Amino acid sequence: MVENDVDLRVRRRLRELRVQRGLTLEDVARGARIDVSTLSRLESGKRRLALDHLPRLAEALSVSTDELLRAPEAPDPRVRGSSHTHNDITYWPLTRHAAAGGLHAFKIRIAAKRRKPPAELPVHEGQDWTYVLSGRMRLILGERDFVIEAGEAVEFSTWTPHWFGAADGPVEAIMIFGMHGERLHLHE
């Protein structure tokens, strides 16, 4: 194995163990008796790992040196989450709660009875993307009223007053919410 591979593995493992344990860079640096900036540079790869760091870092993380050197476990890729129904829309999560970039994806089912928009259309920070899998989705954006067919996708700023529902029967779609969209759609 190339030395760089070991260095990379330890850096990744160091961060993984630190985050798993809910420790800050300061916590680990104090326990390992090294400077916080040194630890930060070790994790980011801006500084090479020295052999004398290993036992102190392992001790600070309450693991053996062997444990620190082993390759990180590949996380279970399956997303586990229960469905949630709100305002006649059932949401199945397709991403974990801490998805990269703040994006959250859901498969949704809009009940056929969700046909009437509220008197005041919601507005919030963010961006929504939707791909209709089956059915016909009604989308109101500001003053415009659209019917989105199966196989069509839409993208819009949620600063525009908006609402979506069923045009004439149940709808299944994939939705991606960015920047606070999940919170507002699921909990408004």
GIVEN-V674428 format. One record per backbone hydrogen bond with DSSP energy under -1.0 kcal/mol. CO is the residue of the C=O (numbers start at 1). NH is the residue of the N-H. E is the energy in kcal/mol with one decimal. If there is no record, write none. Layout:
co:CO nh:NH e:E
co:CO nh:NH e:E
//
This chain:
co:2 nh:6 e:-1.3
co:3 nh:7 e:-2.3
co:4 nh:8 e:-2.7
co:5 nh:9 e:-2.6
co:6 nh:10 e:-2.8
co:7 nh:11 e:-2.3
co:8 nh:12 e:-2.6
co:9 nh:13 e:-2.8
co:10 nh:14 e:-3.2
co:11 nh:15 e:-2.2
co:12 nh:16 e:-2.7
co:13 nh:17 e:-3.0
co:14 nh:18 e:-2.3
co:15 nh:19 e:-2.8
co:16 nh:20 e:-2.7
co:17 nh:21 e:-1.8
co:18 nh:23 e:-2.6
co:19 nh:22 e:-1.4
co:24 nh:28 e:-2.0
co:25 nh:29 e:-2.8
co:26 nh:30 e:-2.5
co:27 nh:31 e:-2.2
co:28 nh:32 e:-2.4
co:29 nh:34 e:-2.3
co:35 nh:39 e:-2.2
co:36 nh:40 e:-2.7
co:37 nh:41 e:-2.3
co:38 nh:42 e:-2.2
co:39 nh:43 e:-2.7
co:40 nh:44 e:-2.1
co:41 nh:46 e:-1.7
co:41 nh:47 e:-1.6
co:50 nh:53 e:-1.9
co:53 nh:57 e:-2.9
co:54 nh:58 e:-2.7
co:55 nh:59 e:-2.2
co:56 nh:60 e:-2.2
co:57 nh:61 e:-1.6
co:58 nh:63 e:-2.6
co:59 nh:62 e:-1.2
co:64 nh:68 e:-1.8
co:65 nh:69 e:-1.9
co:66 nh:70 e:-1.5
co:84 nh:91 e:-3.1
co:86 nh:89 e:-1.2
co:88 nh:111 e:-2.8
co:89 nh:86 e:-2.7
co:90 nh:109 e:-1.9
co:91 nh:84 e:-1.9
co:92 nh:107 e:-2.4
co:99 nh:102 e:-1.7
co:100 nh:103 e:-1.4
co:104 nh:177 e:-3.0
co:105 nh:94 e:-3.1
co:106 nh:175 e:-3.3
co:107 nh:92 e:-2.8
co:108 nh:173 e:-2.1
co:109 nh:90 e:-2.4
co:110 nh:171 e:-1.9
co:111 nh:114 e:-1.9
co:113 nh:115 e:-1.7
co:114 nh:166 e:-3.1
co:122 nh:162 e:-1.9
co:126 nh:158 e:-1.9
co:127 nh:178 e:-2.7
co:128 nh:156 e:-2.2
co:129 nh:176 e:-2.9
co:130 nh:154 e:-2.6
co:131 nh:174 e:-2.6
co:132 nh:151 e:-3.2
co:134 nh:172 e:-2.2
co:136 nh:167 e:-2.8
co:137 nh:148 e:-3.7
co:138 nh:165 e:-2.4
co:139 nh:146 e:-3.2
co:140 nh:163 e:-1.6
co:141 nh:144 e:-2.4
co:144 nh:141 e:-2.3
co:146 nh:139 e:-2.5
co:148 nh:137 e:-2.6
co:149 nh:152 e:-2.0
co:152 nh:132 e:-2.4
co:154 nh:130 e:-2.5
co:156 nh:128 e:-2.4
co:157 nh:160 e:-1.4
co:158 nh:124 e:-2.7
co:161 nh:142 e:-3.4
co:163 nh:140 e:-3.0
co:165 nh:138 e:-2.5
co:171 nh:110 e:-2.9
co:172 nh:133 e:-2.5
co:172 nh:134 e:-2.0
co:173 nh:108 e:-3.2
co:174 nh:131 e:-2.6
co:175 nh:106 e:-2.9
co:176 nh:129 e:-2.3
co:177 nh:104 e:-2.3
co:178 nh:127 e:-1.2
co:180 nh:184 e:-1.9
co:181 nh:185 e:-2.7
co:182 nh:186 e:-2.6
co:183 nh:187 e:-1.7
co:184 nh:188 e:-1.1
//
